Amino acid sequence: MTKGQAMAMMIKTIKIVTFFTVFWAYSCIQGYAQKTDFRARAGVKIQKDITKKLTASLEYEHRFDNNLTTFDKALVEPSVSFDLFKFLRIGAEWRFMVDQNIKREIEYNQRAALFIRFQQSVDDFDLKLRTALQYGFDELTLSTNYGQKLISRNTFEIEYNWFGSKFRPFTSYEFFYHINNPNGGIINQWRAKTGTSYRLSKASDLSVYYLFESEINVAYPVNAHVIGVGFSHKF
């Protein structure tokens, strides 16, 4: 495949992602008034190869909401993953969350998830597809009943390997499907994200991104504009 064909493929893929973004945004909203918020996230992730195919990681993320005026959440997430093939990885993760709810009371929640990730390189582009099945709390902003929810979380991402540069721009689309909703399965959230990572060293990366997050099919849904920064290091 030539670079021209790869570029055409990437443009076609972006069009598909955009179509689904618009589709979920307009076909799934049930008429609730949408609130808008501006937020920020900062995270650190460390990874260690246990064997040639088995990897363990630990991630911490701190979040602010209400136009950056208040603490929102703090997340700690250990995980393990295993390469079945060069292009296919499976894994499990557990998330512990310290959350400040709408009454500004601190709550503690946790959830577990299993995931599978497919990755394929096409010339200078890495195409990634990840689907996860998570059980426990969800993170909807104004939800007053976390319950134990079974969520299918699906992400498609394109990353560009900028030849001769330490930058790696990326864009992604993600949607959440609430499987055990009492009224039947529904899409209750989607996200569109774009940013870039920067290689600090052979083992360390710094990333910055913008994320648009929309809650749908829930009471008091929120649209959020999120600016984030993350640091990762692999031992």
Secondary structure as GFF3:
##gff-version 3
##sequence-region A 1 235
A	DSSP	alpha_helix	3	27	.	.	.	ID=ss1
A	DSSP	beta_strand	35	49	.	.	.	ID=ss2
A	DSSP	beta_strand	54	65	.	.	.	ID=ss3
A	DSSP	beta_strand	70	85	.	.	.	ID=ss4
A	DSSP	beta_strand	88	100	.	.	.	ID=ss5
A	DSSP	beta_strand	106	122	.	.	.	ID=ss6
A	DSSP	beta_strand	125	136	.	.	.	ID=ss7
A	DSSP	beta_strand	149	160	.	.	.	ID=ss8
A	DSSP	beta_strand	167	178	.	.	.	ID=ss9
A	DSSP	beta_strand	186	199	.	.	.	ID=ss10
A	DSSP	beta_strand	204	215	.	.	.	ID=ss11
A	DSSP	beta_strand	222	234	.	.	.	ID=ss12
###
